[in-house]
């Protein structure tokens, strides 16, 4: 878990170092690639967590669920036409949600260890 937290802290605010166009879609693709090669499989858990808390459908990808929380009428197709400012806001929203997910997981793990769950 610590590895993904460290990685998110490095990537947040420095997306341009790791992606060509600093877009929401490129950051999502980069995270999926990192997740696949690290064998952490955190994005599947993130998708389940998002599906459980949003009005989105559980069959949507994690990045589509992030967009559904970003704006009521925002779709994946809309993200392809985001301005630089909209991409920045969507990326910030993604990292905010991912940190919330990691915090929830940590609290749940701590509660289970302490016999609270």
Biopython code that builds the backbone (N, CA, C, O; Angstrom):
import numpy as np
from Bio.PDB.StructureBuilder import StructureBuilder

atoms = [
    (1, "UNK", "N", (0.832, -1.187, 0.000)),
    (1, "UNK", "CA", (0.000, 0.000, 0.000)),
    (1, "UNK", "C", (0.874, 1.247, 0.000)),
    (1, "UNK", "O", (0.556, 2.221, -0.682)),
    (2, "UNK", "N", (1.941, 1.232, 0.735)),
    (2, "UNK", "CA", (2.801, 2.404, 0.835)),
    (2, "UNK", "C", (3.391, 2.772, -0.528)),
    (2, "UNK", "O", (3.579, 3.951, -0.829)),
    (3, "UNK", "N", (3.681, 1.760, -1.347)),
    (3, "UNK", "CA", (4.260, 2.005, -2.661)),
    (3, "UNK", "C", (3.320, 2.862, -3.514)),
    (3, "UNK", "O", (3.774, 3.811, -4.154)),
    (4, "UNK", "N", (2.039, 2.551, -3.535)),
    (4, "UNK", "CA", (1.097, 3.316, -4.344)),
    (4, "UNK", "C", (0.905, 4.714, -3.769)),
    (4, "UNK", "O", (0.766, 5.673, -4.528)),
    (5, "UNK", "N", (0.896, 4.852, -2.451)),
    (5, "UNK", "CA", (0.775, 6.176, -1.833)),
    (5, "UNK", "C", (1.974, 7.052, -2.207)),
    (5, "UNK", "O", (1.806, 8.220, -2.555)),
    (6, "UNK", "N", (3.159, 6.499, -2.137)),
    (6, "UNK", "CA", (4.357, 7.241, -2.519)),
    (6, "UNK", "C", (4.299, 7.653, -3.986)),
    (6, "UNK", "O", (4.645, 8.780, -4.342)),
    (7, "UNK", "N", (3.862, 6.732, -4.821)),
    (7, "UNK", "CA", (3.777, 7.008, -6.244)),
    (7, "UNK", "C", (2.755, 8.116, -6.531)),
    (7, "UNK", "O", (3.022, 9.005, -7.339)),
    (8, "UNK", "N", (1.607, 8.071, -5.887)),
    (8, "UNK", "CA", (0.574, 9.103, -6.077)),
    (8, "UNK", "C", (1.119, 10.463, -5.654)),
    (8, "UNK", "O", (0.867, 11.467, -6.320)),
    (9, "UNK", "N", (1.854, 10.500, -4.568)),
    (9, "UNK", "CA", (2.438, 11.762, -4.110)),
    (9, "UNK", "C", (3.437, 12.330, -5.111)),
    (9, "UNK", "O", (3.537, 13.547, -5.267)),
    (10, "UNK", "N", (4.172, 11.462, -5.785)),
    (10, "UNK", "CA", (5.125, 11.914, -6.801)),
    (10, "UNK", "C", (4.374, 12.378, -8.053)),
    (10, "UNK", "O", (4.690, 13.429, -8.611)),
    (11, "UNK", "N", (3.401, 11.613, -8.488)),
    (11, "UNK", "CA", (2.677, 11.924, -9.720)),
    (11, "UNK", "C", (1.791, 13.156, -9.575)),
    (11, "UNK", "O", (1.671, 13.941, -10.515)),
    (12, "UNK", "N", (1.179, 13.333, -8.428)),
    (12, "UNK", "CA", (0.290, 14.478, -8.210)),
    (12, "UNK", "C", (1.099, 15.777, -8.307)),
    (12, "UNK", "O", (2.078, 15.967, -7.586)),
    (13, "UNK", "N", (0.684, 16.639, -9.186)),
    (13, "UNK", "CA", (1.386, 17.900, -9.382)),
    (13, "UNK", "C", (2.528, 17.829, -10.381)),
    (13, "UNK", "O", (3.073, 18.856, -10.785)),
    (14, "UNK", "N", (2.889, 16.621, -10.776)),
    (14, "UNK", "CA", (3.983, 16.452, -11.731)),
    (14, "UNK", "C", (3.570, 15.570, -12.908)),
    (14, "UNK", "O", (4.405, 14.900, -13.515)),
    (15, "UNK", "N", (2.300, 15.576, -13.217)),
    (15, "UNK", "CA", (1.791, 14.702, -14.281)),
    (15, "UNK", "C", (2.499, 14.953, -15.608)),
    (15, "UNK", "O", (2.669, 14.033, -16.409)),
    (16, "UNK", "N", (2.907, 16.188, -15.838)),
    (16, "UNK", "CA", (3.591, 16.519, -17.084)),
    (16, "UNK", "C", (4.929, 15.827, -17.243)),
    (16, "UNK", "O", (5.423, 15.692, -18.362)),
    (17, "UNK", "N", (5.523, 15.389, -16.153)),
    (17, "UNK", "CA", (6.791, 14.658, -16.231)),
    (17, "UNK", "C", (6.591, 13.228, -16.723)),
    (17, "UNK", "O", (7.523, 12.603, -17.230)),
    (18, "UNK", "N", (5.365, 12.713, -16.570)),
    (18, "UNK", "CA", (5.106, 11.310, -16.869)),
    (18, "UNK", "C", (4.176, 11.106, -18.054)),
    (18, "UNK", "O", (4.026, 9.984, -18.537)),
    (19, "UNK", "N", (3.551, 12.172, -18.524)),
    (19, "UNK", "CA", (2.642, 12.068, -19.661)),
    (19, "UNK", "C", (2.992, 13.150, -20.679)),
    (19, "UNK", "O", (3.538, 14.194, -20.323)),
    (20, "UNK", "N", (2.681, 12.900, -21.921)),
    (20, "UNK", "CA", (3.025, 13.846, -22.989)),
    (20, "UNK", "C", (2.175, 15.120, -22.926)),
    (20, "UNK", "O", (2.704, 16.230, -22.986)),
    (21, "UNK", "N", (0.851, 14.948, -22.804)),
    (21, "UNK", "CA", (-0.036, 16.094, -22.899)),
    (21, "UNK", "C", (-0.659, 16.549, -21.595)),
    (21, "UNK", "O", (-1.442, 17.499, -21.567)),
    (22, "UNK", "N", (-0.310, 15.872, -20.519)),
    (22, "UNK", "CA", (-0.842, 16.226, -19.193)),
    (22, "UNK", "C", (-2.372, 16.259, -19.200)),
    (22, "UNK", "O", (-2.988, 17.196, -18.692)),
    (23, "UNK", "N", (-2.971, 15.220, -19.784)),
    (23, "UNK", "CA", (-4.422, 15.137, -19.833)),
    (23, "UNK", "C", (-4.926, 14.105, -18.831)),
    (23, "UNK", "O", (-4.182, 13.238, -18.373)),
    (24, "UNK", "N", (-6.195, 14.221, -18.509)),
    (24, "UNK", "CA", (-6.835, 13.268, -17.609)),
    (24, "UNK", "C", (-6.687, 11.848, -18.157)),
    (24, "UNK", "O", (-6.341, 10.929, -17.414)),
    (25, "UNK", "N", (-6.947, 11.666, -19.458)),
    (25, "UNK", "CA", (-6.854, 10.334, -20.069)),
    (25, "UNK", "C", (-5.455, 9.749, -19.991)),
    (25, "UNK", "O", (-5.297, 8.555, -19.735)),
    (26, "UNK", "N", (-4.443, 10.568, -20.207)),
    (26, "UNK", "CA", (-3.063, 10.081, -20.138)),
    (26, "UNK", "C", (-2.673, 9.714, -18.714)),
    (26, "UNK", "O", (-1.975, 8.723, -18.501)),
    (27, "UNK", "N", (-3.111, 10.496, -17.744)),
    (27, "UNK", "CA", (-2.811, 10.170, -16.346)),
    (27, "UNK", "C", (-3.494, 8.855, -15.964)),
    (27, "UNK", "O", (-2.904, 8.026, -15.271)),
    (28, "UNK", "N", (-4.728, 8.666, -16.411)),
    (28, "UNK", "CA", (-5.434, 7.412, -16.129)),
    (28, "UNK", "C", (-4.717, 6.221, -16.760)),
    (28, "UNK", "O", (-4.556, 5.180, -16.122)),
    (29, "UNK", "N", (-4.288, 6.374, -18.009)),
    (29, "UNK", "CA", (-3.557, 5.296, -18.683)),
    (29, "UNK", "C", (-2.244, 5.002, -17.965)),
    (29, "UNK", "O", (-1.859, 3.842, -17.819)),
    (30, "UNK", "N", (-1.567, 6.039, -17.523)),
    (30, "UNK", "CA", (-0.313, 5.861, -16.797)),
    (30, "UNK", "C", (-0.559, 5.104, -15.485)),
    (30, "UNK", "O", (0.194, 4.193, -15.140)),
    (31, "UNK", "N", (-1.613, 5.486, -14.759)),
    (31, "UNK", "CA", (-1.934, 4.784, -13.506)),
    (31, "UNK", "C", (-2.281, 3.318, -13.754)),
    (31, "UNK", "O", (-1.855, 2.445, -12.999)),
    (32, "UNK", "N", (-3.050, 3.044, -14.807)),
    (32, "UNK", "CA", (-3.364, 1.648, -15.139)),
    (32, "UNK", "C", (-2.102, 0.860, -15.455)),
    (32, "UNK", "O", (-1.961, -0.285, -15.028)),
    (33, "UNK", "N", (-1.183, 1.468, -16.203)),
    (33, "UNK", "CA", (0.073, 0.794, -16.525)),
    (33, "UNK", "C", (0.917, 0.541, -15.290)),
    (33, "UNK", "O", (1.475, -0.544, -15.126)),
    (34, "UNK", "N", (1.014, 1.539, -14.420)),
    (34, "UNK", "CA", (1.766, 1.373, -13.177)),
    (34, "UNK", "C", (1.141, 0.268, -12.326)),
    (34, "UNK", "O", (1.848, -0.565, -11.759)),
    (35, "UNK", "N", (-0.175, 0.269, -12.245)),
    (35, "UNK", "CA", (-0.882, -0.729, -11.454)),
    (35, "UNK", "C", (-0.627, -2.140, -11.996)),
    (35, "UNK", "O", (-0.411, -3.080, -11.231)),
    (36, "UNK", "N", (-0.655, -2.272, -13.304)),
    (36, "UNK", "CA", (-0.438, -3.583, -13.921)),
    (36, "UNK", "C", (0.984, -4.088, -13.701)),
    (36, "UNK", "O", (1.183, -5.261, -13.387)),
    (37, "UNK", "N", (1.969, -3.214, -13.863)),
    (37, "UNK", "CA", (3.350, -3.690, -13.739)),
    (37, "UNK", "C", (3.770, -3.831, -12.280)),
    (37, "UNK", "O", (4.697, -4.586, -11.986)),
    (38, "UNK", "N", (3.120, -3.131, -11.365)),
    (38, "UNK", "CA", (3.485, -3.246, -9.952)),
    (38, "UNK", "C", (2.827, -4.440, -9.280)),
    (38, "UNK", "O", (3.200, -4.829, -8.173)),
    (39, "UNK", "N", (1.849, -5.016, -9.959)),
    (39, "UNK", "CA", (1.094, -6.155, -9.438)),
    (39, "UNK", "C", (0.320, -5.831, -8.162)),
    (39, "UNK", "O", (-0.071, -6.742, -7.433)),
    (40, "UNK", "N", (0.095, -4.554, -7.885)),
    (40, "UNK", "CA", (-0.673, -4.163, -6.698)),
    (40, "UNK", "C", (-2.168, -4.303, -6.919)),
    (40, "UNK", "O", (-2.916, -4.584, -5.983)),
    (41, "UNK", "N", (-2.596, -4.111, -8.132)),
    (41, "UNK", "CA", (-4.007, -4.212, -8.516)),
    (41, "UNK", "C", (-4.905, -3.305, -7.674)),
    (41, "UNK", "O", (-6.015, -3.682, -7.300)),
    (42, "UNK", "N", (-4.411, -2.119, -7.388)),
    (42, "UNK", "CA", (-5.166, -1.154, -6.590)),
    (42, "UNK", "C", (-6.336, -0.551, -7.361)),
    (42, "UNK", "O", (-7.343, -0.180, -6.759)),
    (43, "UNK", "N", (-6.218, -0.451, -8.669)),
    (43, "UNK", "CA", (-7.248, 0.235, -9.431)),
    (43, "UNK", "C", (-8.558, -0.556, -9.444)),
    (43, "UNK", "O", (-9.629, 0.042, -9.546)),
    (44, "UNK", "N", (-8.496, -1.872, -9.343)),
    (44, "UNK", "CA", (-9.724, -2.681, -9.261)),
    (44, "UNK", "C", (-10.457, -2.371, -7.958)),
    (44, "UNK", "O", (-11.679, -2.223, -7.948)),
    (45, "UNK", "N", (-9.710, -2.274, -6.863)),
    (45, "UNK", "CA", (-10.313, -1.909, -5.587)),
    (45, "UNK", "C", (-10.863, -0.491, -5.614)),
    (45, "UNK", "O", (-11.921, -0.219, -5.047)),
    (46, "UNK", "N", (-10.144, 0.415, -6.276)),
    (46, "UNK", "CA", (-10.588, 1.801, -6.424)),
    (46, "UNK", "C", (-11.899, 1.838, -7.205)),
    (46, "UNK", "O", (-12.815, 2.578, -6.849)),
    (47, "UNK", "N", (-11.989, 1.041, -8.269)),
    (47, "UNK", "CA", (-13.214, 0.983, -9.070)),
    (47, "UNK", "C", (-14.389, 0.494, -8.227)),
    (47, "UNK", "O", (-15.480, 1.060, -8.300)),
    (48, "UNK", "N", (-14.181, -0.535, -7.441)),
    (48, "UNK", "CA", (-15.255, -1.064, -6.582)),
    (48, "UNK", "C", (-15.680, -0.036, -5.543)),
    (48, "UNK", "O", (-16.870, 0.138, -5.279)),
    (49, "UNK", "N", (-14.702, 0.640, -4.958)),
    (49, "UNK", "CA", (-14.985, 1.673, -3.960)),
    (49, "UNK", "C", (-15.802, 2.805, -4.572)),
    (49, "UNK", "O", (-16.782, 3.259, -3.982)),
    (50, "UNK", "N", (-15.395, 3.262, -5.761)),
    (50, "UNK", "CA", (-16.130, 4.324, -6.449)),
    (50, "UNK", "C", (-17.547, 3.893, -6.801)),
    (50, "UNK", "O", (-18.499, 4.650, -6.611)),
    (51, "UNK", "N", (-17.682, 2.672, -7.316)),
    (51, "UNK", "CA", (-19.008, 2.182, -7.714)),
    (51, "UNK", "C", (-19.947, 2.117, -6.512)),
    (51, "UNK", "O", (-21.152, 2.323, -6.657)),
    (52, "UNK", "N", (-19.415, 1.837, -5.347)),
    (52, "UNK", "CA", (-20.231, 1.745, -4.149)),
    (52, "UNK", "C", (-20.664, 3.094, -3.592)),
    (52, "UNK", "O", (-21.576, 3.149, -2.767)),
    (53, "UNK", "N", (-20.042, 4.164, -4.016)),
    (53, "UNK", "CA", (-20.353, 5.477, -3.454)),
    (53, "UNK", "C", (-20.933, 6.464, -4.444)),
    (53, "UNK", "O", (-21.352, 7.551, -4.047)),
    (54, "UNK", "N", (-20.970, 6.120, -5.720)),
    (54, "UNK", "CA", (-21.430, 7.065, -6.728)),
    (54, "UNK", "C", (-22.749, 6.644, -7.330)),
    (54, "UNK", "O", (-23.256, 5.546, -7.099)),
    (55, "UNK", "N", (-23.277, 7.549, -8.101)),
    (55, "UNK", "CA", (-24.482, 7.223, -8.856)),
    (55, "UNK", "C", (-24.133, 6.440, -10.127)),
    (55, "UNK", "O", (-25.014, 6.052, -10.894)),
    (56, "UNK", "N", (-22.839, 6.220, -10.330)),
    (56, "UNK", "CA", (-22.374, 5.480, -11.494)),
    (56, "UNK", "C", (-22.710, 4.006, -11.389)),
    (56, "UNK", "O", (-23.131, 3.513, -10.343)),
    (57, "UNK", "N", (-22.517, 3.337, -12.472)),
    (57, "UNK", "CA", (-22.810, 1.911, -12.522)),
    (57, "UNK", "C", (-21.548, 1.116, -12.280)),
    (57, "UNK", "O", (-20.457, 1.527, -12.674)),
    (58, "UNK", "N", (-21.700, -0.020, -11.632)),
    (58, "UNK", "CA", (-20.537, -0.816, -11.242)),
    (58, "UNK", "C", (-19.768, -1.375, -12.437)),
    (58, "UNK", "O", (-18.608, -1.760, -12.288)),
    (59, "UNK", "N", (-20.375, -1.428, -13.597)),
    (59, "UNK", "CA", (-19.655, -1.974, -14.755)),
    (59, "UNK", "C", (-18.768, -0.936, -15.436)),
    (59, "UNK", "O", (-18.016, -1.273, -16.350)),
    (60, "UNK", "N", (-18.845, 0.321, -15.003)),
    (60, "UNK", "CA", (-18.002, 1.359, -15.584)),
    (60, "UNK", "C", (-16.559, 1.230, -15.095)),
    (60, "UNK", "O", (-16.306, 0.699, -14.014)),
    (61, "UNK", "N", (-15.638, 1.711, -15.886)),
    (61, "UNK", "CA", (-14.233, 1.729, -15.480)),
    (61, "UNK", "C", (-14.050, 2.732, -14.341)),
    (61, "UNK", "O", (-14.908, 3.583, -14.106)),
    (62, "UNK", "N", (-12.930, 2.621, -13.643)),
    (62, "UNK", "CA", (-12.693, 3.546, -12.531)),
    (62, "UNK", "C", (-12.606, 4.978, -13.016)),
    (62, "UNK", "O", (-13.082, 5.889, -12.338)),
    (63, "UNK", "N", (-12.005, 5.196, -14.183)),
    (63, "UNK", "CA", (-11.869, 6.568, -14.661)),
    (63, "UNK", "C", (-13.197, 7.147, -15.116)),
    (63, "UNK", "O", (-13.395, 8.357, -15.012)),
    (64, "UNK", "N", (-14.116, 6.325, -15.617)),
    (64, "UNK", "CA", (-15.464, 6.809, -15.955)),
    (64, "UNK", "C", (-16.229, 7.166, -14.675)),
    (64, "UNK", "O", (-16.995, 8.129, -14.656)),
    (65, "UNK", "N", (-16.019, 6.395, -13.619)),
    (65, "UNK", "CA", (-16.658, 6.703, -12.333)),
    (65, "UNK", "C", (-16.097, 7.989, -11.730)),
    (65, "UNK", "O", (-16.841, 8.761, -11.124)),
    (66, "UNK", "N", (-14.797, 8.225, -11.888)),
    (66, "UNK", "CA", (-14.209, 9.487, -11.426)),
    (66, "UNK", "C", (-14.869, 10.645, -12.162)),
    (66, "UNK", "O", (-15.223, 11.654, -11.553)),
    (67, "UNK", "N", (-15.032, 10.498, -13.465)),
    (67, "UNK", "CA", (-15.677, 11.562, -14.246)),
    (67, "UNK", "C", (-17.126, 11.772, -13.831)),
    (67, "UNK", "O", (-17.618, 12.901, -13.846)),
    (68, "UNK", "N", (-17.817, 10.691, -13.460)),
    (68, "UNK", "CA", (-19.214, 10.847, -13.039)),
    (68, "UNK", "C", (-19.311, 11.655, -11.751)),
    (68, "UNK", "O", (-20.323, 12.313, -11.509)),
    (69, "UNK", "N", (-18.272, 11.614, -10.923)),
    (69, "UNK", "CA", (-18.240, 12.431, -9.708)),
    (69, "UNK", "C", (-17.706, 13.829, -9.989)),
    (69, "UNK", "O", (-17.949, 14.757, -9.218)),
    (70, "UNK", "N", (-16.989, 13.977, -11.074)),
    (70, "UNK", "CA", (-16.406, 15.269, -11.438)),
    (70, "UNK", "C", (-17.491, 16.246, -11.882)),
    (70, "UNK", "O", (-17.418, 17.438, -11.582)),
    (71, "UNK", "N", (-18.481, 15.748, -12.585)),
    (71, "UNK", "CA", (-19.588, 16.585, -13.033)),
    (71, "UNK", "C", (-20.780, 15.734, -13.395)),
    (71, "UNK", "O", (-20.631, 14.616, -13.887)),
    (72, "UNK", "N", (-21.959, 16.261, -13.154)),
    (72, "UNK", "CA", (-23.177, 15.489, -13.383)),
    (72, "UNK", "C", (-23.324, 14.990, -14.818)),
    (72, "UNK", "O", (-23.778, 13.869, -15.046)),
    (73, "UNK", "N", (-22.951, 15.800, -15.756)),
    (73, "UNK", "CA", (-23.154, 15.443, -17.154)),
    (73, "UNK", "C", (-21.850, 15.162, -17.894)),
    (73, "UNK", "O", (-21.823, 15.188, -19.124)),
    (74, "UNK", "N", (-20.779, 14.895, -17.169)),
    (74, "UNK", "CA", (-19.478, 14.674, -17.804)),
    (74, "UNK", "C", (-19.348, 13.204, -18.194)),
    (74, "UNK", "O", (-19.613, 12.310, -17.390)),
    (75, "UNK", "N", (-18.943, 12.972, -19.425)),
    (75, "UNK", "CA", (-18.753, 11.603, -19.912)),
    (75, "UNK", "C", (-17.314, 11.409, -20.365)),
    (75, "UNK", "O", (-16.529, 12.355, -20.419)),
    (76, "UNK", "N", (-16.991, 10.181, -20.684)),
    (76, "UNK", "CA", (-15.646, 9.876, -21.172)),
    (76, "UNK", "C", (-15.374, 10.646, -22.468)),
    (76, "UNK", "O", (-14.270, 11.149, -22.676)),
    (77, "UNK", "N", (-16.369, 10.734, -23.323)),
    (77, "UNK", "CA", (-16.195, 11.483, -24.576)),
    (77, "UNK", "C", (-15.905, 12.954, -24.285)),
    (77, "UNK", "O", (-15.115, 13.573, -24.998)),
    (78, "UNK", "N", (-16.524, 13.522, -23.258)),
    (78, "UNK", "CA", (-16.265, 14.915, -22.897)),
    (78, "UNK", "C", (-14.812, 15.113, -22.482)),
    (78, "UNK", "O", (-14.212, 16.143, -22.787)),
    (79, "UNK", "N", (-14.259, 14.149, -21.803)),
    (79, "UNK", "CA", (-12.886, 14.263, -21.306)),
    (79, "UNK", "C", (-11.894, 14.414, -22.452)),
    (79, "UNK", "O", (-10.837, 15.021, -22.280)),
    (80, "UNK", "N", (-12.217, 13.878, -23.596)),
    (80, "UNK", "CA", (-11.325, 14.008, -24.755)),
    (80, "UNK", "C", (-11.262, 15.446, -25.267)),
    (80, "UNK", "O", (-10.324, 15.828, -25.967)),
    (81, "UNK", "N", (-12.262, 16.225, -24.910)),
    (81, "UNK", "CA", (-12.312, 17.620, -25.363)),
    (81, "UNK", "C", (-12.056, 18.611, -24.231)),
    (81, "UNK", "O", (-12.307, 19.805, -24.392)),
    (82, "UNK", "N", (-11.566, 18.140, -23.101)),
    (82, "UNK", "CA", (-11.290, 19.027, -21.977)),
    (82, "UNK", "C", (-10.244, 20.071, -22.359)),
    (82, "UNK", "O", (-9.301, 19.790, -23.098)),
    (83, "UNK", "N", (-10.433, 21.267, -21.842)),
    (83, "UNK", "CA", (-9.394, 22.296, -21.964)),
    (83, "UNK", "C", (-8.263, 21.931, -21.000)),
    (83, "UNK", "O", (-8.392, 21.004, -20.200)),
    (84, "UNK", "N", (-7.173, 22.659, -21.084)),
    (84, "UNK", "CA", (-6.058, 22.411, -20.162)),
    (84, "UNK", "C", (-6.520, 22.590, -18.714)),
    (84, "UNK", "O", (-6.145, 21.802, -17.845)),
    (85, "UNK", "N", (-7.324, 23.608, -18.450)),
    (85, "UNK", "CA", (-7.830, 23.843, -17.098)),
    (85, "UNK", "C", (-8.752, 22.741, -16.617)),
    (85, "UNK", "O", (-8.684, 22.336, -15.457)),
    (86, "UNK", "N", (-9.619, 22.248, -17.503)),
    (86, "UNK", "CA", (-10.519, 21.155, -17.134)),
    (86, "UNK", "C", (-9.738, 19.874, -16.874)),
    (86, "UNK", "O", (-10.062, 19.124, -15.953)),
    (87, "UNK", "N", (-8.708, 19.618, -17.681)),
    (87, "UNK", "CA", (-7.857, 18.449, -17.439)),
    (87, "UNK", "C", (-7.208, 18.551, -16.074)),
    (87, "UNK", "O", (-7.176, 17.575, -15.325)),
    (88, "UNK", "N", (-6.691, 19.723, -15.745)),
    (88, "UNK", "CA", (-6.039, 19.925, -14.444)),
    (88, "UNK", "C", (-7.021, 19.677, -13.301)),
    (88, "UNK", "O", (-6.678, 19.021, -12.318)),
    (89, "UNK", "N", (-8.235, 20.197, -13.428)),
    (89, "UNK", "CA", (-9.250, 19.996, -12.391)),
    (89, "UNK", "C", (-9.628, 18.519, -12.266)),
    (89, "UNK", "O", (-9.783, 18.009, -11.156)),
    (90, "UNK", "N", (-9.775, 17.838, -13.392)),
    (90, "UNK", "CA", (-10.135, 16.415, -13.368)),
    (90, "UNK", "C", (-9.013, 15.586, -12.738)),
    (90, "UNK", "O", (-9.282, 14.646, -11.990)),
    (91, "UNK", "N", (-7.768, 15.926, -13.035)),
    (91, "UNK", "CA", (-6.622, 15.214, -12.450)),
    (91, "UNK", "C", (-6.576, 15.450, -10.940)),
    (91, "UNK", "O", (-6.356, 14.514, -10.172)),
    (92, "UNK", "N", (-6.779, 16.682, -10.518)),
    (92, "UNK", "CA", (-6.820, 16.981, -9.081)),
    (92, "UNK", "C", (-7.944, 16.212, -8.402)),
    (92, "UNK", "O", (-7.769, 15.687, -7.302)),
    (93, "UNK", "N", (-9.102, 16.145, -9.060)),
    (93, "UNK", "CA", (-10.238, 15.404, -8.517)),
    (93, "UNK", "C", (-9.899, 13.915, -8.392)),
    (93, "UNK", "O", (-10.219, 13.284, -7.384)),
    (94, "UNK", "N", (-9.260, 13.367, -9.401)),
    (94, "UNK", "CA", (-8.831, 11.966, -9.374)),
    (94, "UNK", "C", (-7.937, 11.696, -8.172)),
    (94, "UNK", "O", (-8.168, 10.736, -7.437)),
    (95, "UNK", "N", (-6.923, 12.524, -7.959)),
    (95, "UNK", "CA", (-6.002, 12.297, -6.845)),
    (95, "UNK", "C", (-6.687, 12.495, -5.492)),
    (95, "UNK", "O", (-6.377, 11.789, -4.532)),
    (96, "UNK", "N", (-7.602, 13.435, -5.412)),
    (96, "UNK", "CA", (-8.360, 13.640, -4.177)),
    (96, "UNK", "C", (-9.185, 12.387, -3.840)),
    (96, "UNK", "O", (-9.190, 11.920, -2.701)),
    (97, "UNK", "N", (-9.880, 11.854, -4.854)),
    (97, "UNK", "CA", (-10.666, 10.634, -4.643)),
    (97, "UNK", "C", (-9.771, 9.444, -4.300)),
    (97, "UNK", "O", (-10.112, 8.644, -3.429)),
    (98, "UNK", "N", (-8.635, 9.323, -4.975)),
    (98, "UNK", "CA", (-7.755, 8.181, -4.717)),
    (98, "UNK", "C", (-7.187, 8.235, -3.297)),
    (98, "UNK", "O", (-7.070, 7.205, -2.633)),
    (99, "UNK", "N", (-6.840, 9.420, -2.843)),
    (99, "UNK", "CA", (-6.361, 9.548, -1.460)),
    (99, "UNK", "C", (-7.474, 9.206, -0.464)),
    (99, "UNK", "O", (-7.220, 8.591, 0.572)),
    (100, "UNK", "N", (-8.693, 9.605, -0.783)),
    (100, "UNK", "CA", (-9.822, 9.263, 0.084)),
    (100, "UNK", "C", (-10.005, 7.748, 0.136)),
    (100, "UNK", "O", (-10.262, 7.185, 1.200)),
    (101, "UNK", "N", (-9.874, 7.101, -1.000)),
    (101, "UNK", "CA", (-9.943, 5.638, -1.069)),
    (101, "UNK", "C", (-8.849, 4.986, -0.219)),
    (101, "UNK", "O", (-9.118, 4.056, 0.541)),
    (102, "UNK", "N", (-7.625, 5.477, -0.351)),
    (102, "UNK", "CA", (-6.522, 4.926, 0.445)),
    (102, "UNK", "C", (-6.758, 5.147, 1.943)),
    (102, "UNK", "O", (-6.478, 4.263, 2.752)),
    (103, "UNK", "N", (-7.270, 6.318, 2.308)),
    (103, "UNK", "CA", (-7.582, 6.601, 3.715)),
    (103, "UNK", "C", (-8.665, 5.656, 4.238)),
    (103, "UNK", "O", (-8.551, 5.130, 5.345)),
    (104, "UNK", "N", (-9.720, 5.441, 3.440)),
    (104, "UNK", "CA", (-10.784, 4.511, 3.840)),
    (104, "UNK", "C", (-10.228, 3.106, 4.053)),
    (104, "UNK", "O", (-10.557, 2.440, 5.035)),
    (105, "UNK", "N", (-9.386, 2.666, 3.127)),
    (105, "UNK", "CA", (-8.774, 1.334, 3.251)),
    (105, "UNK", "C", (-7.930, 1.237, 4.514)),
    (105, "UNK", "O", (-7.972, 0.232, 5.224)),
    (106, "UNK", "N", (-7.178, 2.271, 4.782)),
    (106, "UNK", "CA", (-6.311, 2.285, 5.957)),
    (106, "UNK", "C", (-7.133, 2.233, 7.241)),
    (106, "UNK", "O", (-6.813, 1.477, 8.159)),
    (107, "UNK", "N", (-8.192, 3.040, 7.302)),
    (107, "UNK", "CA", (-9.067, 3.028, 8.487)),
    (107, "UNK", "C", (-9.716, 1.671, 8.678)),
    (107, "UNK", "O", (-9.800, 1.165, 9.798)),
    (108, "UNK", "N", (-10.178, 1.079, 7.576)),
    (108, "UNK", "CA", (-10.797, -0.242, 7.672)),
    (108, "UNK", "C", (-9.819, -1.285, 8.153)),
    (108, "UNK", "O", (-10.155, -2.114, 8.999)),
    (109, "UNK", "N", (-8.590, -1.250, 7.612)),
    (109, "UNK", "CA", (-7.558, -2.196, 8.032)),
    (109, "UNK", "C", (-7.235, -2.021, 9.498)),
    (109, "UNK", "O", (-7.130, -3.003, 10.233)),
    (110, "UNK", "N", (-7.072, -0.758, 9.941)),
    (110, "UNK", "CA", (-6.772, -0.485, 11.335)),
    (110, "UNK", "C", (-7.916, -0.928, 12.236)),
    (110, "UNK", "O", (-7.676, -1.475, 13.313)),
    (111, "UNK", "N", (-9.157, -0.701, 11.812)),
    (111, "UNK", "CA", (-10.307, -1.115, 12.601)),
    (111, "UNK", "C", (-10.398, -2.631, 12.706)),
    (111, "UNK", "O", (-10.759, -3.163, 13.756)),
    (112, "UNK", "N", (-10.075, -3.323, 11.630)),
    (112, "UNK", "CA", (-10.091, -4.789, 11.645)),
    (112, "UNK", "C", (-9.014, -5.313, 12.581)),
    (112, "UNK", "O", (-9.247, -6.258, 13.334)),
    (113, "UNK", "N", (-7.842, -4.703, 12.534)),
    (113, "UNK", "CA", (-6.750, -5.125, 13.418)),
    (113, "UNK", "C", (-7.084, -4.902, 14.882)),
    (113, "UNK", "O", (-6.678, -5.676, 15.749)),
    (114, "UNK", "N", (-7.824, -3.843, 15.147)),
    (114, "UNK", "CA", (-8.171, -3.504, 16.543)),
    (114, "UNK", "C", (-9.496, -4.117, 16.979)),
    (114, "UNK", "O", (-9.985, -3.810, 18.066)),
    (115, "UNK", "N", (-10.084, -4.975, 16.156)),
    (115, "UNK", "CA", (-11.321, -5.650, 16.506)),
    (115, "UNK", "C", (-12.535, -4.759, 16.430)),
    (115, "UNK", "O", (-13.545, -5.051, 17.069)),
    (116, "UNK", "N", (-12.473, -3.667, 15.660)),
    (116, "UNK", "CA", (-13.585, -2.740, 15.583)),
    (116, "UNK", "C", (-14.562, -3.068, 14.476)),
    (116, "UNK", "O", (-15.694, -2.584, 14.488)),
    (117, "UNK", "N", (-14.146, -3.884, 13.513)),
    (117, "UNK", "CA", (-15.041, -4.208, 12.407)),
    (117, "UNK", "C", (-15.446, -5.650, 12.491)),
    (117, "UNK", "O", (-16.203, -6.129, 11.647)),
]
sb = StructureBuilder()
sb.init_structure("model")
sb.init_model(0)
sb.init_chain("A")
sb.init_seg("    ")
for serial, (resi, resn, name, xyz) in enumerate(atoms, 1):
    if name == "N":
        sb.init_residue(resn, " ", resi, " ")
    sb.init_atom(name, np.array(xyz, "f"), 0.0, 1.0, " ", f" {name:<3s}", serial, name[0])
structure = sb.get_structure()
